Amino acid sequence: MNETLGQNEMKRELGLLDATLLVAGSMIGSGIFIVTADITRNVGSAGWLIAVWLITGLMTLIAAVSYGELSAMFPKAGGQYVYLKEAYNPLVGFLYGWSFFAVIQTGTIAAVGVAFSKFTAYLWPAVSEDIVLFTLGTISVSPAQVLAIGIIILLTYINTKGVKGGKIIQTSFTLTKLVSLFGLIIFGFIMLKPDIWEANWVNAWSMQKLNVDGTLESYSLVAALGAVAAAMVGSIFSSDAWNNITFIAGEVKNPKRNIGLSLFLGTLIVTLIYVLANLVYMAVLPLQEIATADKDRVAVAASSVIFGNIGTVIIALMIMVSTFGCNNGLILAGARVYHTMANDGLFFKKTASLNKHAVPEFGLWLQCLVASALCLSGRYGDLLDMISFVVVIFYVLTIIGIYILRSKRPGAERPYKAFGYPFLPAIYIVMGICFCTLLIIYKPNFTWPGLIVVLTGVPVFYMWKAFAKKGV
């Protein structure tokens, strides 16, 4: 199937810096400012709080350097969808693409858009999520949801005008948020409160549940593993979207080199920032205050201590910049997956076409429509609960695919080989399977809905195949 509209090929506009900033910018949204509260409630100690972030960071880095081999083998648009299709079969690739469209990317875009609105409300209360503008049947629509949809539409429109505009936004906003986060970290350590810091590190490795009333509950060994898995739901969600650069490989200069390198550099930068940010939280706030922060907004509480009354404004501006840039990266990258699926006859035919700016405009607007609907539904939070489980399943399958492709295509060109193969990829596979298994046992509400979404893709796959045969 040829791309019949506009140019036949995407433009390679993104250099190594752009690609690295897309990785980092897509990862850093609102999670790092919020999820630490829930992690603290689950593990109840400073040592295990940092351990959760370090484990997540290690998993992310291993996955990123492993994906470098696949990105060098298949340096074209579609990324993980292509890797799964080539390693397994078109059905497995489609199940990822379907989950990506139904939940993973669109749900994340919706959640990040609403997070932008929530923190805008600090500066402009008229867009609060607590105000009801109007109702649509049983759905109450708030100004926050309307603003979130407006931001998604704006960024989608900008990205329909070519990758260069999206690149400028991504580069400038990501650099701004990185500088801002490093500023928060530096000032946080300057304002370190020794008594709070020392108190937080007493019994640092005592695993326990920290209740909002300040009471502690001990875990059995097995329950402690479940608590770590539950805590990692937030850290994995905060560290996700690092693979978005693989989706736009067709627009990266020298992709065989730059994609793998940008994956490593971007994930390393974000992992360091996340660990340092959590150390800052513990340098100025007691664990109890971290666990009970208002609406889980730990960064707001920490910023108020560091910067005084203006801290709320500072952190609100930081999160607005962070979420705006994050959503730009998500929107830019997502549509490239649907474009590749359509070229395989597994998505709306029109999505295979590029517009005069060499971007998949129809896919961008389709993604915008679904993300906006999720904003209105108010169910984006529920959807995100299952994202961590679903994405780790597909990450594990993709990394297993490295071993499969080494066996199926031993002579294939591999400009870059997975670092630490076969040991490091195997470590990720074991860690990922343990994480998913523990969630199935201890947090089934995070798992079965996600599995249902994935499995609904099976009949949809055969429907698309039937349509393709009929030329629909």
Protein Blocks (a to p, Z undefined) as FASTA:
>chain_A
ZZfehjfbdcdfbcfklmmmmmmmmmmmmlmmmmmmmmmmmnopaklmmmmmmmmmmmmm
mmmmmmmmmmmmmgcehijmmmmmmmmmmklmmmmmmmmmmmmmmmmmmmmmmmmmmmmm
mmmmmlcckbcfbdehjaccdfklmmmmmmmmmmmmmmmnojklmmmmmmmmmmmmmmmm
mmmmmmmmmmpcfklmmmmmgokllccdddfkopacdddfklmmmmmmmmmmmmmmmmgo
klmmmmmmmmcghkllmmmmmmmmmmmmmmmmmmmmmmmmmmmpcfklmmmgghhiaklm
mmmmmnommlmmmmmmmmmmmmmmmmmmmmmmmmmmmmmmmmnopacfklmpccfkopaf
klmmmmmmmmmmmmmnopmmmmmmmmmmmmmmmmmmmmmmmmmmmmmmmmbccfbacehi
aklmmmmmmmmmmmmmmmmmmmmmlmmmmmmmmmmmmmmmmmmmmmmmnoZZ
